[in-house]
Amino acid sequence: MPDLKNALLLLKDGIGAKIGDLFIGKENDSFYVTAVSRHYIVNKPLALAELEEVKKIFTEGLTSSVELQEIIGDSKIDFHLATYEGNGVGICSEVNGIIKWSSWVKD
């Protein structure tokens, strides 16, 4: 898996990297995991389901990769879901278990 090895090398150097459908980066003492929604029109229930899937995919990857575990260590992990329009427009984030919504996302 050369892409995974390259991504892990970048993360070790503090540079964000794409692993599968997730972008993982580091900011200060925290890591952030960002994914792009698969849906063009998003509401809160749909976004919550996608955010849970992002967390599950990340946790499975972390469980299966000793190298990733060593890089992440005990760091805090923030999760983000975005649209893909240019640099992406935030839909929601989960930081310390608290979900924050962008104002445009409907119930």
N, C-alpha and C positions, 0 to 999 in steps of 0.2 A: 504494500500500500504506500507508494511513494508520496501521494498527496497528503496522507495523514502524517507521515514522517516529516515532510516539509512544514506542515502546519504546526506540529509540535515544536520544531526548531524555532519557528517564528514566535510562538507563544513564550518559549523559554527566554527569548530576547526581549519580551515585552511588546511584541508587535502583534496586532490582531490578525486572526486567520480564519478562513472558512473551512469548516469541517462538515462535510455533507451539506445539509440545508441550513446549518447554523453558522453564524459568525460569532466568534469568541474573541473578546479583547480584554484588556486590563486598563483600569483607570484607578490610580492611587493604590489602595490596598484591596480593591474589589475587582472581580471579574464580571463581565456582562456577556450575556448570551442573547443574540438577536436573531429573529427569524422573520421572514417575509410571509405575510398571509397568502394563502392560496386562493382567496376570494376577492372579487372585485368590490362587492358590496358587503360591508361588515356591520354587524350589530354586536351588542355586548355578550349575549349568550354564545354566539359563534366565536367571537374573539376569545372568550374564556376557555372554550373547548380547545382552541388552537394553542393558547398559552399553556394549558395543561399538557398538551401533546409535546410542545417544545421542552418543557421541564422533564417529561418522561424520556424523550430522546436523549437529552443531555445526560440525565442520570444513568441511562443504559450505557452511553458512551464512556462516562466516567468510571462505571463499574467494570467495564471491559478493558480499560487502558491504564495500566500501571503508570505509564509515562504521564498521561494527563492527570492522574491522581497526584503525582509528585509535583506537577506544575501548579495545580489549583490549591493543593494543600488544604488548610483550614480557612481559606479566603471566603469572604462573603460573595455570593453570586446574585446578580440582578438579572431578571429576565425581561425581554422586550419583544413586542410584536409590532411590525410595521407594514405599511403598504409598499409597493415598489413603484414609486413615481420619482424618478431622478435619484436622489439620495435616500428616498424613503420618507414616508410621513408616519409618525408614531401613531399607533392605535391605542396601546396600553403598555404598562410596565408593572412588574411586581418587584418591589424592593422591600426587604425585611418583612415579607408576608403581606404587604399592603399593596393593593392594586390601585393604580392611578390611570384615569382615562383621559384621552384627548377629548376636547370639548365637542368635536364633530361626531363622535360615535354615539349612535342612538341605542336606546334600550331595546 
